[in-house]
Amino acid sequence: MNFLVFLQQPAGAGTGNWSFLVMMGLIFVVMYFFMIRPQQKKQKELVKFRSSLAKGDKVITAGGIYGKVVEISDNYVFIEIDSNVKIKVDKSSIVKDITDIQPK
């Protein structure tokens, strides 16, 4: 008889699993809205910016090089960094447009 009492589960033991699953679901939803979704939005804006590049735009590359766009291809851009000095960079390395920023 004591063996059967030992095998019985306490009342309400199954509710712990549901609360754990609900908590994990809530954590995932919070992570999605505070971490994943903003990153996806930023990535879409960056792709849109790179596809809208035009000749004469002043840009900054990921390496910190400032220059003016002089030629555009599908995968790369020629940037003039000084008089008659042009470099070829991958389009994905352009991170910021500074055309509208006025020098101090």
C-alpha positions in Angstrom: 0.0 0.0 0.0 2.8 2.4 0.8 4.2 1.8 -2.7 1.0 3.1 -4.3 1.0 6.2 -2.2 4.6 6.8 -3.3 3.7 6.6 -7.0 0.9 9.1 -6.8 1.6 12.6 -8.2 0.7 15.6 -6.1 -2.4 17.4 -7.2 -1.7 20.2 -9.7 1.7 18.9 -10.8 0.8 19.3 -14.5 0.3 23.0 -14.4 4.0 23.7 -14.0 4.7 22.6 -17.6 2.1 25.0 -19.1 3.4 28.0 -17.2 6.9 27.2 -18.3 5.8 27.0 -22.0 3.8 30.3 -21.7 6.8 32.0 -20.1 9.1 30.8 -22.9 6.7 32.0 -25.5 6.5 35.4 -23.9 10.3 35.7 -23.8 10.4 34.8 -27.5 7.8 37.4 -28.4 9.7 40.1 -26.4 13.0 39.2 -28.0 11.4 39.3 -31.5 9.9 42.8 -31.0 12.9 44.3 -29.3 15.8 42.6 -31.1 15.0 40.8 -34.3 12.4 43.1 -35.8 14.4 46.4 -35.5 17.4 44.7 -37.0 15.4 43.5 -40.0 13.9 47.0 -40.5 17.4 48.5 -40.4 18.7 46.0 -42.9 15.8 46.8 -45.3 16.6 50.5 -45.1 20.3 49.9 -45.8 19.4 47.8 -48.9 17.1 50.5 -50.1 19.8 53.1 -49.5 22.4 51.2 -51.5 20.0 50.6 -54.4 19.3 54.3 -54.6 22.9 55.5 -54.8 23.5 58.0 -57.6 26.6 59.7 -59.1 27.7 62.7 -57.0 26.5 61.3 -53.7 29.0 61.8 -50.8 29.3 58.5 -48.8 31.3 56.8 -46.1 32.5 53.2 -46.4 32.6 50.6 -43.7 36.4 51.2 -43.5 35.8 54.9 -42.8 36.8 56.3 -46.2 35.0 59.4 -47.3 34.4 60.0 -51.0 32.1 60.9 -53.8 30.4 58.3 -56.0 31.6 58.7 -59.6 30.5 55.3 -61.2 28.0 52.7 -60.2 27.7 49.0 -61.2 25.5 46.2 -59.9 28.0 45.0 -57.3 30.6 47.7 -56.9 31.0 51.5 -56.9 33.9 53.8 -57.8 34.5 56.5 -55.2 36.6 59.5 -55.8 38.5 60.2 -52.5 40.7 63.0 -53.9 41.4 64.8 -57.1 41.9 62.0 -59.8 42.1 59.3 -57.1 39.4 56.7 -57.5 38.9 53.5 -55.6 36.6 50.5 -56.4 34.6 49.3 -53.4 31.9 46.7 -53.0 28.5 48.2 -52.8 27.8 46.5 -49.5 30.7 48.4 -47.9 28.9 51.7 -48.2 27.2 52.5 -44.9 26.2 56.1 -44.9 25.2 59.0 -47.1 26.7 62.4 -46.1 25.5 64.4 -49.1 23.2 66.6 -47.0 25.5 67.1 -44.1 27.1 70.5 -44.1 30.7 70.9 -43.0 31.3 72.9 -39.8 
